[in-house]
Amino acid sequence: MYELKARRFQLIEAKVTGTSNNSQWSFNQQPLLQSISGGQRVFVEAIEAYANNAISGSPFSPANAMPTAADIQGATLTLSVLGNLRFLNVPLSRLNPIWSDSGAYVPFTLTPVLFCNVWGIDWTQSYVTTVTAAHTQPLSFMFGVWYMYSTDPQADTLNSSS
């Protein structure tokens, strides 16, 4: 089993404010997670999604509810990388690393989804899709992003071959 060696971590949020099925909810700009000029790249190593059994509330929007197990099962994540939608409709249940013994089943995974040479995510063009309407609004889908910086001048060639 692969162990993720934590380098840097950022908690981010996608807010849901409506009740319709198949709605898309974008992220705000994420300055710490943006690759910038001069050869510096932010490589995303892993992304986790958290239900209300893992975190009780949003540090960014304290009045918002957290997703239930049903909300996690009814939502997906799409990531725009270097201007292209490269990760389409990844089920949030596949990104949830937290098991709950509370009696209520929360879908989770034992093996983290790890990314290889992924940099240049445009968070404002990335989004959560609520396939089924969220249980309550406003709701905050919370994601943990594990990442690292690189100033390797070959970084562009790493991503161009994928």
Beta strands, then each sheet from edge to edge (+ up, - down):
strand 1: 8-16
strand 2: 23-26
strand 3: 41-50
strand 4: 75-81
strand 5: 84-91
strand 6: 114-119
strand 7: 127-130
strand 8: 139-150
sheet 1: 1+ 8- 3+ 6-
sheet 2: 2+ 7- 4+ 5-
end
